Amino acid sequence: MEKLKLNNTPVRTARNFAINNIELPVEIPNKIKNFESVEITNSKSNIDNEVSNKELTYGIGKILEELVFKNANNKIRIQTTKQKEDIKIIYNFDENNLNLINQIEILAENDANIIIIYKSKTSKQCFHTGIIRTIAKENVQLNVTIVNLLNEETNNFEAIENTLYQNSNVKYTIIDIGGKTSVSNYYSNIIGNNANNVLKTIYLGKDKQIKDLNYIAELRGEKSNIDIDVQGDLNDEAKKNFKGTIDFKRGCKKSKGNENESCMLLSNRAKSIALPMLLCTEEDVEGNHSTSSGKVDEKQLFYIMARGISYKEAVKLIVKSKFNKIIETVQDSELKEEILKEIDERLN
C-alpha cells in the first residue's frame, strides 16, 4: 500500500489550512483484468475505444494518471452525431468486476445528454480510478451527469477535464454519495467567447467517509462564464475538503465566475474544510465566492417534528429538500428515484 499526495490546489496556501492536497494510503490492484460489467445505452453516436493519452493539466496525481494511461481496463470514446443523443453508461461492480480503471472521452460536435453511473452489486472492497475528458465544439449544448453509488468499502478517484469552445454550453451534475474515499478533480479550460460552464454537485458523507473535491476553472474567452454550486451533508465522522478555484486569464474581458459551497453538519464529529479562491490577471471581470457550514436549522426541524414526524425522518426530509434542486435537473426519471432512494437508505 502506497501513501500518495493527491489533488493539489493550483496555488499553494499556508500549511495550517491543511488543504493543499490530501495524503492517503492507496492500495493499487496488482492484477487488472478487463472490466466486463458495463451497460451502454446508445442509438446514434459513434462509440469506440480510441481515447487520447494526452497529459492532464491538473488531475488527481501523476501516479494514478499514469496508471490509467498504461493499464486502463475500459476505454470509451463518444463522438456525438448530428442529432441530439441520450447516452447512458453504467459500470456495475460485482464479484467478478472489482477493479475499474477507465477512460471516457467525449467529442461533442453536436448536442448530447450523457449519464455515467458507478454502482456496487457487491459488498466487497472495490477500486476505481478514471479520467473523463470532454471537448465541446462551437454552439454545442452538452449535459453530463456522473453518479457515484459505490459501496462504503470502495476507493474512488476521478479526474475530469473539459475544453469549451465558442458559444458552447456545458453542464455537469455530479452526485457523489458512495465510496469509502472519493477524490475528484474537475478542470475546465473555457477558451471560447460566450462559452458557459455550469457545475452542480451534491455529496453525502457518513461513518468515516472521506470526500475531497478540487474544482478548477480557467476562463480565457471574452464574456465566458463558470457557475459552481456545491451542496453537501456530513454525518458521523465523515470528512470533506472542498477546493474551488476560478482563474480569470488574460483575454477574458466581461467574464463572470461564481462559486458557492454549503455543508450541513449532522454530527459534532463531522469535519468540513473549504477553500474558495479567485485569481485574476484581467480587467473588467466579475467574480463571487461563498462558503458556509452549520447544523440543521432548529426552527425547520421543530416545524416538521411538530407534525408527528420523528427526528430521523425530519432530517431526511431536510436533506432531500436541500438536494432536490440539483437532483431535479437530472434528465432521467428512474435515475432520480434511485438517487433519492440511496440518499434515504444512507441516512438511516
Contacts in CASP RR format, 6 or more apart in sequence:
PFRMAT RR
TARGET T0000
AUTHOR 0000-0000-0000
METHOD contacts of the structure
MODEL  1
MEKLKLNNTPVRTARNFAINNIELPVEIPNKIKNFESVEITNSKSNIDNE
VSNKELTYGIGKILEELVFKNANNKIRIQTTKQKEDIKIIYNFDENNLNL
INQIEILAENDANIIIIYKSKTSKQCFHTGIIRTIAKENVQLNVTIVNLL
NEETNNFEAIENTLYQNSNVKYTIIDIGGKTSVSNYYSNIIGNNANNVLK
TIYLGKDKQIKDLNYIAELRGEKSNIDIDVQGDLNDEAKKNFKGTIDFKR
GCKKSKGNENESCMLLSNRAKSIALPMLLCTEEDVEGNHSTSSGKVDEKQ
LFYIMARGISYKEAVKLIVKSKFNKIIETVQDSELKEEILKEIDERLN
1 25 0 8 1.000
1 26 0 8 1.000
1 27 0 8 1.000
2 25 0 8 1.000
2 26 0 8 1.000
2 27 0 8 1.000
2 28 0 8 1.000
2 63 0 8 1.000
3 23 0 8 1.000
3 24 0 8 1.000
3 25 0 8 1.000
3 26 0 8 1.000
4 23 0 8 1.000
4 24 0 8 1.000
4 25 0 8 1.000
4 26 0 8 1.000
4 61 0 8 1.000
4 63 0 8 1.000
4 64 0 8 1.000
5 21 0 8 1.000
5 22 0 8 1.000
5 23 0 8 1.000
5 61 0 8 1.000
6 21 0 8 1.000
6 22 0 8 1.000
6 23 0 8 1.000
6 24 0 8 1.000
6 26 0 8 1.000
6 60 0 8 1.000
6 61 0 8 1.000
6 64 0 8 1.000
6 157 0 8 1.000
6 183 0 8 1.000
6 212 0 8 1.000
7 21 0 8 1.000
7 22 0 8 1.000
7 59 0 8 1.000
7 60 0 8 1.000
7 61 0 8 1.000
7 183 0 8 1.000
7 185 0 8 1.000
7 212 0 8 1.000
7 214 0 8 1.000
7 243 0 8 1.000
8 20 0 8 1.000
8 21 0 8 1.000
8 58 0 8 1.000
8 61 0 8 1.000
8 214 0 8 1.000
9 19 0 8 1.000
9 20 0 8 1.000
9 21 0 8 1.000
9 214 0 8 1.000
9 243 0 8 1.000
9 245 0 8 1.000
9 275 0 8 1.000
9 277 0 8 1.000
10 58 0 8 1.000
10 216 0 8 1.000
10 245 0 8 1.000
10 247 0 8 1.000
10 279 0 8 1.000
11 245 0 8 1.000
11 277 0 8 1.000
11 279 0 8 1.000
12 20 0 8 1.000
13 19 0 8 1.000
13 20 0 8 1.000
13 275 0 8 1.000
17 273 0 8 1.000
17 275 0 8 1.000
18 273 0 8 1.000
19 241 0 8 1.000
19 243 0 8 1.000
19 273 0 8 1.000
19 275 0 8 1.000
22 183 0 8 1.000
22 210 0 8 1.000
22 212 0 8 1.000
22 241 0 8 1.000
24 181 0 8 1.000
24 183 0 8 1.000
24 210 0 8 1.000
26 64 0 8 1.000
26 155 0 8 1.000
26 157 0 8 1.000
27 127 0 8 1.000
27 155 0 8 1.000
28 67 0 8 1.000
28 127 0 8 1.000
29 98 0 8 1.000
29 99 0 8 1.000
29 127 0 8 1.000
32 71 0 8 1.000
32 73 0 8 1.000
32 99 0 8 1.000
32 101 0 8 1.000
33 73 0 8 1.000
33 99 0 8 1.000
34 73 0 8 1.000
34 74 0 8 1.000
35 73 0 8 1.000
35 74 0 8 1.000
35 91 0 8 1.000
35 97 0 8 1.000
35 99 0 8 1.000
35 100 0 8 1.000
35 101 0 8 1.000
35 102 0 8 1.000
36 96 0 8 1.000
36 97 0 8 1.000
37 91 0 8 1.000
37 92 0 8 1.000
37 93 0 8 1.000
37 94 0 8 1.000
37 96 0 8 1.000
37 97 0 8 1.000
37 121 0 8 1.000
38 74 0 8 1.000
38 89 0 8 1.000
38 90 0 8 1.000
38 91 0 8 1.000
38 92 0 8 1.000
39 88 0 8 1.000
39 89 0 8 1.000
39 90 0 8 1.000
39 92 0 8 1.000
40 47 0 8 1.000
40 76 0 8 1.000
40 87 0 8 1.000
40 88 0 8 1.000
40 89 0 8 1.000
40 90 0 8 1.000
41 86 0 8 1.000
41 87 0 8 1.000
41 88 0 8 1.000
41 89 0 8 1.000
42 78 0 8 1.000
42 85 0 8 1.000
42 87 0 8 1.000
42 88 0 8 1.000
43 85 0 8 1.000
44 81 0 8 1.000
44 83 0 8 1.000
44 85 0 8 1.000
45 78 0 8 1.000
45 79 0 8 1.000
45 80 0 8 1.000
45 81 0 8 1.000
45 85 0 8 1.000
45 87 0 8 1.000
45 112 0 8 1.000
46 78 0 8 1.000
46 79 0 8 1.000
46 81 0 8 1.000
47 76 0 8 1.000
47 77 0 8 1.000
47 78 0 8 1.000
47 79 0 8 1.000
48 77 0 8 1.000
49 75 0 8 1.000
49 76 0 8 1.000
49 77 0 8 1.000
50 75 0 8 1.000
50 77 0 8 1.000
51 72 0 8 1.000
51 75 0 8 1.000
51 76 0 8 1.000
51 77 0 8 1.000
51 103 0 8 1.000
51 104 0 8 1.000
51 105 0 8 1.000
51 133 0 8 1.000
52 105 0 8 1.000
52 133 0 8 1.000
53 69 0 8 1.000
54 133 0 8 1.000
55 65 0 8 1.000
56 65 0 8 1.000
56 131 0 8 1.000
56 159 0 8 1.000
56 161 0 8 1.000
56 187 0 8 1.000
57 161 0 8 1.000
57 187 0 8 1.000
57 189 0 8 1.000
58 159 0 8 1.000
58 161 0 8 1.000
58 185 0 8 1.000
58 187 0 8 1.000
58 214 0 8 1.000
58 216 0 8 1.000
59 65 0 8 1.000
59 131 0 8 1.000
59 159 0 8 1.000
59 161 0 8 1.000
59 185 0 8 1.000
59 187 0 8 1.000
60 129 0 8 1.000
60 157 0 8 1.000
60 158 0 8 1.000
60 159 0 8 1.000
60 183 0 8 1.000
60 184 0 8 1.000
60 185 0 8 1.000
60 214 0 8 1.000
61 159 0 8 1.000
64 129 0 8 1.000
64 130 0 8 1.000
64 157 0 8 1.000
64 159 0 8 1.000
65 131 0 8 1.000
65 159 0 8 1.000
67 101 0 8 1.000
67 129 0 8 1.000
68 101 0 8 1.000
68 102 0 8 1.000
68 103 0 8 1.000
68 129 0 8 1.000
68 130 0 8 1.000
68 131 0 8 1.000
71 101 0 8 1.000
72 101 0 8 1.000
72 102 0 8 1.000
72 103 0 8 1.000
72 130 0 8 1.000
73 99 0 8 1.000
73 100 0 8 1.000
73 101 0 8 1.000
73 102 0 8 1.000
74 91 0 8 1.000
74 100 0 8 1.000
74 101 0 8 1.000
74 102 0 8 1.000
74 103 0 8 1.000
75 102 0 8 1.000
75 103 0 8 1.000
76 89 0 8 1.000
76 102 0 8 1.000
76 103 0 8 1.000
76 104 0 8 1.000
76 105 0 8 1.000
77 104 0 8 1.000
77 105 0 8 1.000
77 107 0 8 1.000
78 87 0 8 1.000
78 104 0 8 1.000
78 105 0 8 1.000
78 106 0 8 1.000
78 107 0 8 1.000
78 112 0 8 1.000
78 114 0 8 1.000
79 107 0 8 1.000
79 109 0 8 1.000
80 106 0 8 1.000
80 107 0 8 1.000
80 108 0 8 1.000
80 109 0 8 1.000
80 110 0 8 1.000
80 111 0 8 1.000
80 112 0 8 1.000
80 140 0 8 1.000
81 110 0 8 1.000
82 110 0 8 1.000
83 110 0 8 1.000
84 110 0 8 1.000
84 111 0 8 1.000
84 112 0 8 1.000
84 113 0 8 1.000
84 141 0 8 1.000
85 110 0 8 1.000
85 111 0 8 1.000
85 112 0 8 1.000
85 113 0 8 1.000
86 112 0 8 1.000
86 113 0 8 1.000
86 115 0 8 1.000
86 331 0 8 1.000
87 112 0 8 1.000
87 113 0 8 1.000
87 114 0 8 1.000
87 115 0 8 1.000
88 114 0 8 1.000
88 115 0 8 1.000
88 117 0 8 1.000
88 332 0 8 1.000
89 104 0 8 1.000
89 114 0 8 1.000
89 115 0 8 1.000
89 116 0 8 1.000
89 117 0 8 1.000
90 117 0 8 1.000
90 119 0 8 1.000
91 100 0 8 1.000
91 102 0 8 1.000
91 116 0 8 1.000
91 117 0 8 1.000
91 118 0 8 1.000
91 119 0 8 1.000
91 128 0 8 1.000
92 119 0 8 1.000
92 121 0 8 1.000
93 100 0 8 1.000
93 118 0 8 1.000
93 119 0 8 1.000
93 120 0 8 1.000
93 121 0 8 1.000
93 122 0 8 1.000
93 126 0 8 1.000
93 128 0 8 1.000
93 150 0 8 1.000
93 151 0 8 1.000
93 154 0 8 1.000
94 121 0 8 1.000
94 122 0 8 1.000
95 122 0 8 1.000
95 124 0 8 1.000
98 122 0 8 1.000
98 124 0 8 1.000
98 125 0 8 1.000
98 126 0 8 1.000
98 127 0 8 1.000
99 126 0 8 1.000
99 127 0 8 1.000
99 128 0 8 1.000
100 118 0 8 1.000
100 126 0 8 1.000
100 127 0 8 1.000
100 128 0 8 1.000
100 129 0 8 1.000
100 130 0 8 1.000
101 128 0 8 1.000
101 129 0 8 1.000
101 130 0 8 1.000
102 128 0 8 1.000
102 130 0 8 1.000
102 131 0 8 1.000
103 130 0 8 1.000
103 131 0 8 1.000
103 132 0 8 1.000
103 133 0 8 1.000
104 116 0 8 1.000
104 130 0 8 1.000
104 131 0 8 1.000
104 132 0 8 1.000
104 133 0 8 1.000
105 132 0 8 1.000
105 133 0 8 1.000
105 134 0 8 1.000
106 112 0 8 1.000
106 114 0 8 1.000
106 132 0 8 1.000
106 133 0 8 1.000
106 134 0 8 1.000
106 135 0 8 1.000
106 142 0 8 1.000
106 144 0 8 1.000
107 135 0 8 1.000
107 137 0 8 1.000
108 134 0 8 1.000
108 135 0 8 1.000
108 136 0 8 1.000
108 137 0 8 1.000
108 140 0 8 1.000
108 142 0 8 1.000
108 168 0 8 1.000
109 137 0 8 1.000
109 140 0 8 1.000
110 140 0 8 1.000
111 140 0 8 1.000
111 141 0 8 1.000
111 142 0 8 1.000
112 140 0 8 1.000
112 142 0 8 1.000
112 143 0 8 1.000
113 142 0 8 1.000
113 143 0 8 1.000
113 145 0 8 1.000
113 331 0 8 1.000
114 142 0 8 1.000
114 143 0 8 1.000
114 144 0 8 1.000
114 145 0 8 1.000
115 144 0 8 1.000
115 145 0 8 1.000
115 147 0 8 1.000
115 330 0 8 1.000
115 331 0 8 1.000
115 332 0 8 1.000
115 335 0 8 1.000
116 132 0 8 1.000
116 144 0 8 1.000
116 145 0 8 1.000
116 146 0 8 1.000
116 147 0 8 1.000
117 146 0 8 1.000
117 147 0 8 1.000
117 149 0 8 1.000
117 335 0 8 1.000
118 128 0 8 1.000
118 147 0 8 1.000
118 148 0 8 1.000
118 149 0 8 1.000
118 150 0 8 1.000
118 156 0 8 1.000
119 149 0 8 1.000
119 150 0 8 1.000
120 126 0 8 1.000
120 149 0 8 1.000
120 150 0 8 1.000
120 151 0 8 1.000
120 154 0 8 1.000
122 151 0 8 1.000
123 151 0 8 1.000
123 153 0 8 1.000
124 153 0 8 1.000
125 153 0 8 1.000
125 154 0 8 1.000
125 180 0 8 1.000
126 150 0 8 1.000
126 151 0 8 1.000
126 153 0 8 1.000
126 154 0 8 1.000
126 155 0 8 1.000
127 154 0 8 1.000
127 155 0 8 1.000
128 150 0 8 1.000
128 154 0 8 1.000
128 155 0 8 1.000
128 156 0 8 1.000
128 157 0 8 1.000
128 158 0 8 1.000
129 156 0 8 1.000
129 157 0 8 1.000
129 158 0 8 1.000
130 157 0 8 1.000
130 158 0 8 1.000
130 159 0 8 1.000
131 158 0 8 1.000
131 159 0 8 1.000
131 160 0 8 1.000
131 161 0 8 1.000
132 144 0 8 1.000
132 146 0 8 1.000
132 158 0 8 1.000
132 159 0 8 1.000
132 160 0 8 1.000
132 161 0 8 1.000
133 160 0 8 1.000
133 161 0 8 1.000
133 162 0 8 1.000
134 142 0 8 1.000
134 144 0 8 1.000
134 160 0 8 1.000
134 161 0 8 1.000
134 162 0 8 1.000
134 163 0 8 1.000
134 170 0 8 1.000
135 162 0 8 1.000
135 163 0 8 1.000
135 165 0 8 1.000
136 142 0 8 1.000
136 162 0 8 1.000
136 163 0 8 1.000
136 164 0 8 1.000
136 165 0 8 1.000
136 168 0 8 1.000
136 169 0 8 1.000
136 170 0 8 1.000
136 195 0 8 1.000
137 165 0 8 1.000
137 168 0 8 1.000
138 165 0 8 1.000
138 166 0 8 1.000
138 167 0 8 1.000
138 168 0 8 1.000
139 166 0 8 1.000
139 167 0 8 1.000
139 168 0 8 1.000
140 165 0 8 1.000
140 168 0 8 1.000
140 169 0 8 1.000
140 170 0 8 1.000
141 168 0 8 1.000
141 169 0 8 1.000
142 168 0 8 1.000
142 169 0 8 1.000
142 170 0 8 1.000
142 171 0 8 1.000
143 171 0 8 1.000
143 173 0 8 1.000
143 331 0 8 1.000
144 170 0 8 1.000
144 171 0 8 1.000
144 172 0 8 1.000
144 173 0 8 1.000
145 172 0 8 1.000
145 173 0 8 1.000
145 174 0 8 1.000
145 175 0 8 1.000
145 330 0 8 1.000
145 331 0 8 1.000
145 332 0 8 1.000
145 335 0 8 1.000
146 158 0 8 1.000
146 160 0 8 1.000
146 172 0 8 1.000
146 173 0 8 1.000
146 174 0 8 1.000
146 175 0 8 1.000
147 175 0 8 1.000
147 177 0 8 1.000
147 335 0 8 1.000
147 339 0 8 1.000
148 156 0 8 1.000
148 174 0 8 1.000
148 175 0 8 1.000
148 176 0 8 1.000
148 177 0 8 1.000
148 178 0 8 1.000
148 179 0 8 1.000
148 182 0 8 1.000
149 175 0 8 1.000
149 177 0 8 1.000
149 178 0 8 1.000
149 338 0 8 1.000
149 339 0 8 1.000
149 342 0 8 1.000
150 156 0 8 1.000
150 178 0 8 1.000
150 179 0 8 1.000
150 182 0 8 1.000
151 178 0 8 1.000
151 179 0 8 1.000
152 178 0 8 1.000
152 179 0 8 1.000
152 180 0 8 1.000
152 206 0 8 1.000
152 207 0 8 1.000
152 209 0 8 1.000
153 179 0 8 1.000
153 180 0 8 1.000
154 178 0 8 1.000
154 179 0 8 1.000
154 180 0 8 1.000
155 179 0 8 1.000
155 180 0 8 1.000
155 181 0 8 1.000
156 178 0 8 1.000
156 179 0 8 1.000
156 181 0 8 1.000
156 182 0 8 1.000
156 183 0 8 1.000
157 182 0 8 1.000
157 183 0 8 1.000
157 184 0 8 1.000
158 183 0 8 1.000
158 184 0 8 1.000
158 185 0 8 1.000
159 184 0 8 1.000
159 185 0 8 1.000
159 187 0 8 1.000
160 172 0 8 1.000
160 184 0 8 1.000
160 185 0 8 1.000
160 186 0 8 1.000
160 187 0 8 1.000
161 187 0 8 1.000
161 188 0 8 1.000
161 189 0 8 1.000
162 170 0 8 1.000
162 172 0 8 1.000
162 187 0 8 1.000
162 188 0 8 1.000
162 189 0 8 1.000
162 197 0 8 1.000
163 188 0 8 1.000
163 189 0 8 1.000
163 191 0 8 1.000
164 170 0 8 1.000
164 188 0 8 1.000
164 189 0 8 1.000
164 190 0 8 1.000
164 191 0 8 1.000
164 192 0 8 1.000
164 195 0 8 1.000
164 196 0 8 1.000
164 197 0 8 1.000
164 224 0 8 1.000
165 191 0 8 1.000
165 192 0 8 1.000
165 195 0 8 1.000
166 192 0 8 1.000
166 193 0 8 1.000
166 194 0 8 1.000
166 195 0 8 1.000
167 192 0 8 1.000
167 193 0 8 1.000
167 194 0 8 1.000
167 195 0 8 1.000
168 192 0 8 1.000
168 195 0 8 1.000
168 196 0 8 1.000
169 195 0 8 1.000
169 196 0 8 1.000
170 188 0 8 1.000
170 195 0 8 1.000
170 196 0 8 1.000
170 197 0 8 1.000
170 198 0 8 1.000
171 197 0 8 1.000
171 198 0 8 1.000
171 199 0 8 1.000
171 200 0 8 1.000
171 329 0 8 1.000
172 186 0 8 1.000
172 197 0 8 1.000
172 198 0 8 1.000
172 199 0 8 1.000
172 200 0 8 1.000
173 200 0 8 1.000
173 201 0 8 1.000
173 326 0 8 1.000
173 329 0 8 1.000
173 330 0 8 1.000
174 184 0 8 1.000
174 186 0 8 1.000
174 199 0 8 1.000
174 200 0 8 1.000
174 201 0 8 1.000
174 202 0 8 1.000
175 201 0 8 1.000
175 202 0 8 1.000
175 326 0 8 1.000
175 327 0 8 1.000
175 330 0 8 1.000
175 339 0 8 1.000
176 182 0 8 1.000
176 184 0 8 1.000
176 201 0 8 1.000
176 202 0 8 1.000
176 203 0 8 1.000
176 204 0 8 1.000
176 211 0 8 1.000
176 213 0 8 1.000
177 202 0 8 1.000
177 203 0 8 1.000
177 204 0 8 1.000
177 205 0 8 1.000
177 339 0 8 1.000
177 342 0 8 1.000
177 343 0 8 1.000
177 346 0 8 1.000
178 204 0 8 1.000
178 209 0 8 1.000
178 346 0 8 1.000
179 209 0 8 1.000
180 208 0 8 1.000
180 209 0 8 1.000
180 210 0 8 1.000
181 209 0 8 1.000
181 210 0 8 1.000
181 212 0 8 1.000
182 203 0 8 1.000
182 209 0 8 1.000
182 210 0 8 1.000
182 211 0 8 1.000
182 212 0 8 1.000
183 210 0 8 1.000
183 211 0 8 1.000
183 212 0 8 1.000
184 212 0 8 1.000
184 213 0 8 1.000
184 214 0 8 1.000
185 214 0 8 1.000
185 215 0 8 1.000
185 216 0 8 1.000
186 199 0 8 1.000
186 213 0 8 1.000
186 214 0 8 1.000
186 215 0 8 1.000
186 216 0 8 1.000
187 216 0 8 1.000
187 217 0 8 1.000
187 218 0 8 1.000
188 197 0 8 1.000
188 199 0 8 1.000
188 216 0 8 1.000
188 217 0 8 1.000
188 218 0 8 1.000
188 226 0 8 1.000
189 218 0 8 1.000
189 220 0 8 1.000
190 197 0 8 1.000
190 217 0 8 1.000
190 218 0 8 1.000
190 219 0 8 1.000
190 220 0 8 1.000
190 221 0 8 1.000
190 224 0 8 1.000
190 225 0 8 1.000
190 226 0 8 1.000
190 252 0 8 1.000
191 220 0 8 1.000
191 221 0 8 1.000
192 220 0 8 1.000
192 221 0 8 1.000
192 224 0 8 1.000
193 221 0 8 1.000
193 222 0 8 1.000
193 223 0 8 1.000
193 224 0 8 1.000
194 221 0 8 1.000
194 222 0 8 1.000
194 223 0 8 1.000
194 224 0 8 1.000
195 221 0 8 1.000
195 224 0 8 1.000
195 225 0 8 1.000
196 224 0 8 1.000
196 225 0 8 1.000
196 227 0 8 1.000
197 217 0 8 1.000
197 224 0 8 1.000
197 225 0 8 1.000
197 226 0 8 1.000
197 227 0 8 1.000
198 226 0 8 1.000
198 227 0 8 1.000
198 229 0 8 1.000
199 215 0 8 1.000
199 226 0 8 1.000
199 227 0 8 1.000
199 228 0 8 1.000
199 229 0 8 1.000
200 229 0 8 1.000
200 230 0 8 1.000
200 326 0 8 1.000
200 329 0 8 1.000
201 213 0 8 1.000
201 228 0 8 1.000
201 229 0 8 1.000
201 230 0 8 1.000
201 231 0 8 1.000
201 326 0 8 1.000
202 230 0 8 1.000
202 231 0 8 1.000
202 232 0 8 1.000
202 323 0 8 1.000
202 326 0 8 1.000
202 327 0 8 1.000
203 211 0 8 1.000
203 213 0 8 1.000
203 230 0 8 1.000
203 231 0 8 1.000
203 232 0 8 1.000
203 233 0 8 1.000
203 240 0 8 1.000
204 232 0 8 1.000
204 233 0 8 1.000
204 234 0 8 1.000
204 319 0 8 1.000
204 343 0 8 1.000
204 346 0 8 1.000
204 347 0 8 1.000
205 211 0 8 1.000
205 233 0 8 1.000
205 234 0 8 1.000
205 235 0 8 1.000
205 236 0 8 1.000
205 238 0 8 1.000
205 240 0 8 1.000
205 270 0 8 1.000
205 346 0 8 1.000
206 234 0 8 1.000
206 235 0 8 1.000
206 236 0 8 1.000
206 238 0 8 1.000
206 346 0 8 1.000
206 347 0 8 1.000
207 235 0 8 1.000
207 236 0 8 1.000
207 237 0 8 1.000
207 238 0 8 1.000
208 236 0 8 1.000
208 237 0 8 1.000
208 238 0 8 1.000
208 239 0 8 1.000
209 238 0 8 1.000
209 239 0 8 1.000
210 238 0 8 1.000
210 239 0 8 1.000
210 240 0 8 1.000
211 238 0 8 1.000
211 239 0 8 1.000
211 240 0 8 1.000
211 241 0 8 1.000
212 240 0 8 1.000
212 241 0 8 1.000
213 230 0 8 1.000
213 240 0 8 1.000
213 241 0 8 1.000
213 242 0 8 1.000
213 243 0 8 1.000
213 244 0 8 1.000
214 243 0 8 1.000
214 244 0 8 1.000
215 228 0 8 1.000
215 230 0 8 1.000
215 242 0 8 1.000
215 243 0 8 1.000
215 244 0 8 1.000
215 245 0 8 1.000
215 259 0 8 1.000
216 244 0 8 1.000
216 245 0 8 1.000
216 247 0 8 1.000
217 226 0 8 1.000
217 228 0 8 1.000
217 245 0 8 1.000
217 246 0 8 1.000
217 247 0 8 1.000
217 257 0 8 1.000
218 247 0 8 1.000
218 249 0 8 1.000
219 225 0 8 1.000
219 226 0 8 1.000
219 246 0 8 1.000
219 247 0 8 1.000
219 248 0 8 1.000
219 249 0 8 1.000
219 252 0 8 1.000
219 255 0 8 1.000
219 257 0 8 1.000
219 285 0 8 1.000
220 249 0 8 1.000
220 250 0 8 1.000
220 251 0 8 1.000
220 252 0 8 1.000
221 251 0 8 1.000
221 252 0 8 1.000
221 255 0 8 1.000
222 251 0 8 1.000
222 252 0 8 1.000
222 253 0 8 1.000
222 254 0 8 1.000
222 255 0 8 1.000
223 253 0 8 1.000
223 254 0 8 1.000
223 255 0 8 1.000
224 252 0 8 1.000
224 255 0 8 1.000
225 255 0 8 1.000
225 256 0 8 1.000
225 257 0 8 1.000
226 246 0 8 1.000
226 256 0 8 1.000
226 257 0 8 1.000
226 258 0 8 1.000
226 259 0 8 1.000
227 257 0 8 1.000
227 258 0 8 1.000
227 259 0 8 1.000
228 244 0 8 1.000
228 246 0 8 1.000
228 258 0 8 1.000
228 259 0 8 1.000
228 260 0 8 1.000
228 261 0 8 1.000
229 259 0 8 1.000
229 260 0 8 1.000
229 326 0 8 1.000
230 242 0 8 1.000
230 259 0 8 1.000
230 260 0 8 1.000
230 261 0 8 1.000
230 262 0 8 1.000
231 261 0 8 1.000
231 262 0 8 1.000
231 322 0 8 1.000
231 323 0 8 1.000
231 326 0 8 1.000
232 240 0 8 1.000
232 262 0 8 1.000
232 263 0 8 1.000
232 264 0 8 1.000
232 322 0 8 1.000
232 323 0 8 1.000
233 263 0 8 1.000
233 264 0 8 1.000
233 265 0 8 1.000
233 266 0 8 1.000
233 319 0 8 1.000
233 322 0 8 1.000
234 240 0 8 1.000
234 263 0 8 1.000
234 264 0 8 1.000
234 265 0 8 1.000
234 266 0 8 1.000
234 267 0 8 1.000
234 270 0 8 1.000
234 271 0 8 1.000
234 272 0 8 1.000
235 266 0 8 1.000
235 267 0 8 1.000
235 270 0 8 1.000
235 347 0 8 1.000
236 267 0 8 1.000
236 269 0 8 1.000
236 270 0 8 1.000
237 267 0 8 1.000
237 269 0 8 1.000
237 270 0 8 1.000
237 271 0 8 1.000
238 267 0 8 1.000
238 270 0 8 1.000
238 271 0 8 1.000
239 270 0 8 1.000
239 271 0 8 1.000
239 272 0 8 1.000
240 263 0 8 1.000
240 271 0 8 1.000
240 272 0 8 1.000
240 273 0 8 1.000
241 273 0 8 1.000
241 274 0 8 1.000
241 275 0 8 1.000
242 261 0 8 1.000
242 263 0 8 1.000
242 272 0 8 1.000
242 273 0 8 1.000
242 274 0 8 1.000
242 275 0 8 1.000
242 276 0 8 1.000
242 291 0 8 1.000
243 274 0 8 1.000
243 275 0 8 1.000
243 277 0 8 1.000
244 259 0 8 1.000
244 261 0 8 1.000
244 275 0 8 1.000
244 276 0 8 1.000
244 277 0 8 1.000
244 289 0 8 1.000
245 276 0 8 1.000
245 277 0 8 1.000
245 278 0 8 1.000
245 279 0 8 1.000
246 257 0 8 1.000
246 259 0 8 1.000
246 277 0 8 1.000
246 278 0 8 1.000
246 279 0 8 1.000
246 287 0 8 1.000
246 289 0 8 1.000
247 279 0 8 1.000
247 280 0 8 1.000
248 255 0 8 1.000
248 257 0 8 1.000
248 278 0 8 1.000
248 279 0 8 1.000
248 280 0 8 1.000
248 281 0 8 1.000
248 282 0 8 1.000
248 285 0 8 1.000
248 287 0 8 1.000
249 281 0 8 1.000
249 282 0 8 1.000
250 281 0 8 1.000
250 282 0 8 1.000
251 282 0 8 1.000
252 282 0 8 1.000
252 285 0 8 1.000
253 282 0 8 1.000
253 283 0 8 1.000
253 284 0 8 1.000
253 285 0 8 1.000
254 284 0 8 1.000
254 285 0 8 1.000
255 282 0 8 1.000
255 285 0 8 1.000
255 286 0 8 1.000
256 285 0 8 1.000
256 286 0 8 1.000
256 287 0 8 1.000
257 285 0 8 1.000
257 286 0 8 1.000
257 287 0 8 1.000
257 288 0 8 1.000
258 287 0 8 1.000
258 288 0 8 1.000
258 289 0 8 1.000
259 276 0 8 1.000
259 288 0 8 1.000
259 289 0 8 1.000
259 290 0 8 1.000
260 289 0 8 1.000
260 290 0 8 1.000
260 291 0 8 1.000
261 274 0 8 1.000
261 276 0 8 1.000
261 290 0 8 1.000
261 291 0 8 1.000
261 292 0 8 1.000
262 291 0 8 1.000
262 292 0 8 1.000
262 293 0 8 1.000
263 272 0 8 1.000
263 274 0 8 1.000
263 292 0 8 1.000
263 293 0 8 1.000
263 294 0 8 1.000
264 293 0 8 1.000
264 294 0 8 1.000
264 295 0 8 1.000
264 296 0 8 1.000
264 318 0 8 1.000
264 319 0 8 1.000
264 322 0 8 1.000
265 272 0 8 1.000
265 293 0 8 1.000
265 294 0 8 1.000
265 295 0 8 1.000
266 295 0 8 1.000
266 296 0 8 1.000
266 315 0 8 1.000
266 319 0 8 1.000
272 293 0 8 1.000
274 291 0 8 1.000
274 293 0 8 1.000
276 289 0 8 1.000
276 290 0 8 1.000
276 291 0 8 1.000
277 289 0 8 1.000
278 287 0 8 1.000
278 289 0 8 1.000
296 315 0 8 1.000
296 318 0 8 1.000
297 318 0 8 1.000
300 318 0 8 1.000
301 311 0 8 1.000
301 314 0 8 1.000
301 315 0 8 1.000
301 318 0 8 1.000
304 314 0 8 1.000
304 317 0 8 1.000
304 318 0 8 1.000
305 311 0 8 1.000
305 314 0 8 1.000
309 317 0 8 1.000
312 347 0 8 1.000
312 348 0 8 1.000
315 347 0 8 1.000
316 343 0 8 1.000
316 344 0 8 1.000
316 347 0 8 1.000
319 343 0 8 1.000
319 347 0 8 1.000
320 340 0 8 1.000
320 343 0 8 1.000
320 344 0 8 1.000
323 343 0 8 1.000
327 336 0 8 1.000
327 339 0 8 1.000
327 340 0 8 1.000
328 336 0 8 1.000
330 336 0 8 1.000
330 339 0 8 1.000
END
